[in-house]
Amino acid sequence: MDDTVKYGVIGVFLAFTLGAAYIFERRLNGVYKEGHTRDKELSFFKQRNADLEVKVETLEAEQSFLKTSMEELIEEIKLMKLIPPVNEEVSQKIQNLDTQIKRLTSCPQAWNKHGKSCYMLNKRKLTWTDADQFCRILSARLAEIGTKSENDFIYNIIKYDTDRAWLGGVDTEKEGTWTWSFSQIPLTFQNWDQGEPNNDNRNEYCLEILGTKYGRWNDYPCSNLMASVCEKDL
């Protein structure tokens, strides 16, 4: 092989090698940039989630304060009703206050009142964790049932719209020890279906109410998607 051909082959080989190296570098940079972008997005969403949690805590504190103030105002109005009004103007003011109190102590639209709580069926199918977060954003919680009357009420809300719905009970801390996640108190009233809870496949740590079994309860994998019931105090 003469020198001209030899140098030509070497030139082609070098060009190919440099081209391949350039393409590899571009792809490597692309992977890095893509990974870097994903890290930034993940960091952004983590911060948004943290901000939402702070806002929820703030709203819950404000709600608690307003609830206390409202209860005090209701008691004052009750006392004022026992005292004969000084004149028609005072009587009208008391009546207007009473009307406003009744409006403020009613459940929001799409919520249903039972006792001192309001309940809403969220038909969107979510995991237990996402359903819990959804309720908290509304200054509410996944429903925590304390009586048969309350259980029957929630059953009547869901039975025509869904076969099952998340409640706020979990036994994630200790298998078999069920508590309400929001209030952190043990379940005093229970309405388990026959043979439940059974922790089938060792993967059932969240509580659902069954619309097909008269409001009976079942433990279920928390990652499954279903409707949920939110509860908020009046």
Summary of the structure (lengths in Angstrom):
residues: 234
radius of gyration: 30.2
end to end distance: 94.7
largest distance: 122.7
contacts: 620
relative contact order: 0.11
helix: 52%
strand: 18%
